[in-house]
Structure formats: C-alpha cells, structure tokens
Amino acid sequence: MRSQAMFFKARAGEKLADVQLQKNLAGFKDKFVGMRARAVDAYGINGGADFEALRDAGQMIRDRVLENLDVWLELFEEKATQRGATVLWARDGREICEHVIAIAKRHDVKKVTKSKSMLSEEAQLNVALMAAGIQPVETDLGEYILQIDDNEAPSHIIAPAAHKNLDEVADLFARTHDKPRKTDIPALTREAREVLREHFLTADMGISGGNFLIAETGSVALVTNEGNGRMVTTLPKVHVVITGIEKIVPNLEDFATLMRLLPRSATGQEISNYVSVCTGIKGVEDSDGPEHTYFVLVDNGRAGLVGSEFQEMLRCIRCGACMNHCPVYQSVGGHAYGWVYPGPMGSVLTSLYTGLENSLDLPHASTLCNQCGVVCPVRIPLPELLRKLREKQTERGLRPWSERVALAAWSWVAQRPAIYALASRLGVRYLNWLAEGSDRINVLGVAPGWTEGRDFPAPQGRTFREMYKNRNERSKA
C-alpha cells in the first residue's frame, strides 16, 4: 500500500504555512462540531443522556459482530448469493483491482460511475481502471471536484473537498467545463449535475462502497446526502460493491440503531437525505436495478486486528466525528496525514494497515486530549490506541535514540520520589532561567525540538509538591 504518512511533520509544516488553507480550515472548524452538538441535545427525551445510551448500544452491536466476524460473513455470503449476487474476497488493494477489472472485462465495460468508496482509495482503483482502458467517473460532488483537479486526494472522509473554498471550486469548474464562471452554489451544483447526468446514462458499471453489510438479508446499505448513490447502483447493468469485512451488521434492527448514530455524529442530521438498502439483482417485475451484482469484501489488514489489542478500531463506522473535533486535524487538514484516512482514526488505521515503520509520526499527531474518544459514536478509545502504538514504536526501536534515552531517564527518575522531587525543583529553576522573566521560552535548551514551531510556557508559581506541602502545613496549624 502506497502511503506518504512517513512525511507527516513536513506536510504539517507546509499546511500550517498555507495561508489560503488556514482560512478555509477556519471556516470549516466549528461547522460539524456545532451541528453534532445540537443533534445530540435534541435526541430522545433526555437529550445527551439518551444519546449516551445509544452509543452503548452501538458499541455492543459492533463488538458482537467482531467476536464472531467469520460467522456473520459466511451468513452474509449465503444470503447475498441466494439473492443472485456474487461474493468475492480480496486480501489487499491489488486483488481489489484484479477483481474489478476482471468484472469489467467480462461485461465489456468502458465507463464506470463511482459513488464514494474509501476502499477504492486504499486500492488506488482509479489508476488501475485507467491503465486498463476503463474511464472512472467520481459522482460524489466532493470526489468529482477532486478528480477534475488533477485527481487530488480527499482530505476528509465525509466532506472530501472540505479544504477548498467557493472561489477555488468556481475557478476549477470554469476552467474544466469551459463555461462562464459562477459563484452561486445552486448554480454550481446544477452545472455539476448536468455534466454528471450524461455519465450516469452512459456508464456500463457502477461502483459503490458500503456503509453497512446486513447479514440476514445479504444487503448493502448506502448512506448519502446526494442522489448519486442511487444513480450509480440502479442505472448501470453491473453494480460492484467494495467494502471492508468489518462493515457487517447482523440484522436490520441493528442497522436501524447504528443509523441513529451515524448521521448525527457525521453531519448533525437526524437522518441522511438518502438511505438505500440494495439487495440482489433486478427482478422480473423491477423497473430498475442491476442485472449483475458483485460484492468485493476486503481484508487489507482488517483480519489481523481481530482478537488483537487493536480490535476496538474495527468498530469504526466512518462518521468522521473524531477528525471534526481534533485540534490537530483542524490545524493542518487531512492531506498532512498522507493516506486515505486522516485525523485520529487515520493515525491509528494508517499505522496498523501500512505498518508502524511507515507512519512514524502519526501516533504522535495527537494531543491525547480525548476529544475524539468523547465524541466517537461507538466509543473507540482512540487516545489509548495511540498510546499503544507509541509503546510499540518504542519497543521496536523505531523512535529516535535521543527520545528513547530521555524517556528511559524520566522513567528511572519518576520511580524514585526523592530524586524526582529534587529534579522538579531544579527543573523549574532551569526553565525560569531560560524564560528570562518572560512567560514564554523561545528555545527549550535540552530539547530544542519542542520549540522549533512553538514557544514553551514558563513555569508559573511553585511546584505541585511545594503547594501540597504548604497545604498540609496550613491544615495542621
């Protein structure tokens, strides 16, 4: 799997210095946060309390699936096959591409319309399709914007073009469509619809992701706010679903529960504009639908997490709430993370799927403030998983030697209270000396890396031990 996650620090520095991006991110920063908060407060009778109970239910559903993942996948395959679909299995991105291209050749496909699929991003499917002489057309508005802008990668899993502003999109459309420049959003969306309509009507195959796979019916559930998903899954004669093996849910009741969590966590909606449950192939009496349906169920690192200390990450329902609330993501955007998944979820998934050695900085691309854990609809303990990844890096000797020596020294001192107390007093004096009377330290002497891009706060007042001692003395007086 190709990943640029090794270069997070450099990319983050570039994004922080990008004035236009910073303006765009500032406008995006509170949008989803506020919408989620209002949706949570409005849920049920008791608002937040009821939503917390819903989160518990969502966590239980996801855990129940993961405890017997093979059983639910076998049931899904059985039910989907009974309804005329073909179920294929892919170990990695290469096999995804092989399956899809083989299907396309079998049905003489020349053009493919796509609804958003993160697995196709993992596999770099568009590149493979074009190499095979097949035209891929992204139909999600955000994905379409990125495709016509030199195939730029998404920066957010829900709003792929969140890093762009209206003027940038207006310029792009005028340049690509060769039409008068528009800055009215309804006019721009109409222009996109007019361009995409021809592709919908002439595509031989549709490719979609899947928000959930429903085991008891052999169905795929698609959740979108645009009608493109339905056009992709019903108009072409062939529909290919590409999704991860962890997306399975046992039944429609469980799907309904998770659907109370997903849109509220993602976009602050009670329900998304379009919720489609696609089952099997077009029947004799059906007016539309595919004549051939294929499910490509993908491992790509997921199976290895089952039963591991990172299994909780497989609960993820891809709502994006963690990145929406993350101060790091809000500051640098999604492209700094270097792979398909940005934000806290991306820092964990990229490290697990592409290898810790290929994503050295990502476990550290977090303040561990737990904003992500607090809002995760299925209670994934993201800060704890990031800490575990940091531990793994240290155990494998993947962190710089100076960092490992410093942590070992701190551990030795911390286990010896008297030495720790002395070091604290000396440390405070040293930091105050560096501050030279200011409340900020410009260069942190023994660890200058800390202050390369920020100032370090100077100590204020006495140490905790000194204050605690003084408090005890006052209480005895």
Sequence and secondary structure as in RCSB ss.txt:
>XXXX:A:sequence
MRSQAMFFKARAGEKLADVQLQKNLAGFKDKFVGMRARAVDAYGINGGADFEALRDAGQMIRDRVLENLDVWLEL
FEEKATQRGATVLWARDGREICEHVIAIAKRHDVKKVTKSKSMLSEEAQLNVALMAAGIQPVETDLGEYILQIDD
NEAPSHIIAPAAHKNLDEVADLFARTHDKPRKTDIPALTREAREVLREHFLTADMGISGGNFLIAETGSVALVTN
EGNGRMVTTLPKVHVVITGIEKIVPNLEDFATLMRLLPRSATGQEISNYVSVCTGIKGVEDSDGPEHTYFVLVDN
GRAGLVGSEFQEMLRCIRCGACMNHCPVYQSVGGHAYGWVYPGPMGSVLTSLYTGLENSLDLPHASTLCNQCGVV
CPVRIPLPELLRKLREKQTERGLRPWSERVALAAWSWVAQRPAIYALASRLGVRYLNWLAEGSDRINVLGVAPGW
TEGRDFPAPQGRTFREMYKNRNERSKA
>XXXX:A:secstr
    GGGHHHHHHHHHH HHHHHHHHHHTTHHHHHHHHHHHTSTTTTHHHHHHHHHHHHHHHHHHHHTHHHHHHH
HHHHHHHTT EEEEESSHHHHHHHHHHHHHHTT  EEEE   HHHHHHTHHHHHHHTT EEEE SHHHHHHHHTT
T   S SSSTTTT  HHHHHHHHHHHH S     HHHHHHHHHHHHHHHHHH SEEEE  SEEETTTTEEEEEES
STHHHHHHHSSSEEEEEEEGGGEESSHHHHHHHHHHHHHHHTS SS SEEEEEESS  TT SS  SEEEEEEE T
TSGGGTTSTTGGGGG     HHHHH HHHHHH SGGG SS  HHHHHHHHHHHH GGG TTGGGS     HHHHH
 TT   HHHHHHHHHHHHHHTT S HHHHHHHHHHHHHHT HHHHHHHHHHHHHHHHHHHTTSSEESS TT GGG
GSSS EE   SS HHHHHHHHHHHHH 
